[in-house]
Amino acid sequence: MKKIITIFIFASSCLLFLSGCAHQQANTRVNEYKVMLDPLIGVSSKDDIIVQFGIPQRKSSTDNLEVWEYHKSFGTKGSAQGFSNPYGYNTTAYGRSHEVYDKVTLIFDDSDLLYTWKVYVQR
């Protein structure tokens, strides 16, 4: 019984540690965008942004704002698990995956300068 409890505690702590790593990677990437984009607010034009980031994947506009969206995919992450009955009668397995990507939204004001930005990072 002690061995099962020890294994359970070890597996739970590994799960918490690994999920924390993914969260830390996302936070690090968001901070990288902050350092890169905050100095551009109010000074960079659309042409400057195109030179630095390329043509956006999606554009939309309202009366006085224009929104550009960039989507950068880094592939997928996946995992698989298998379970078996100790008596050998049945086994179960499943897998799951998700895309790893950055989605950056840049918003320009009516003077064509960068007004603000948002980012979503999936790790």
Secondary structure, DSSP 8 states (H G I E B T S, - for coil): -HHHHHHHHHHHHHHHHHHHHHHHHHHHHHHHHHHHHGGGTTT-BHHHHHHHH-S-SEEEE-SS-EEEEEEEEEEEEEEEEEEE-TTSS-EEEEEEEEEEEEEEEEEE-TTSBEEEEEEEEE-
